[in-house]
Amino acid sequence: MNVKNCCQCSAGVCEQVQELQNGSLRKEKRAKHRIAVCLGTSCYLRGSSEVLKAVSEELGIKPGEVTADGMFALEVVRCMGACAVGAVMMIDDVLYPNMDRSKISRVLNFYK
């Protein structure tokens, strides 16, 4: 089933909804790489708040911001469905399990 048939809307409206979901209609500056740190209960209990803090310090940005060079955007999410391997973070479409502060620089340097 596709959105157009389900909602009975025009193809143009469906494309705008999809773009909105993908973030392309966002008002804020887009980055080359999207970093999402999970703060769901399981990840939080496994240290994801420290992971978030380390990423923020390394990049010099807070959640919801983009680095000055446009390379990274940092977001907080509530669950990625990878609770068994938390704390997790995702860069673009790559999931990084069992994260801790000591691994942040090495992972981010791969994308720089």
Buried (B, 14 or more C-beta within 10 A) or exposed (E): EEBBEEEEEEEEEBEBBEEEEEEEEEEEEEBEBBBBBBBBEBBBEBBBBBBBBBBBEBBEBEBEBBBEEEBBBBBBBEBBEBBEBBBBBBBEEEBBEEBEBEBBEEBBEEEE
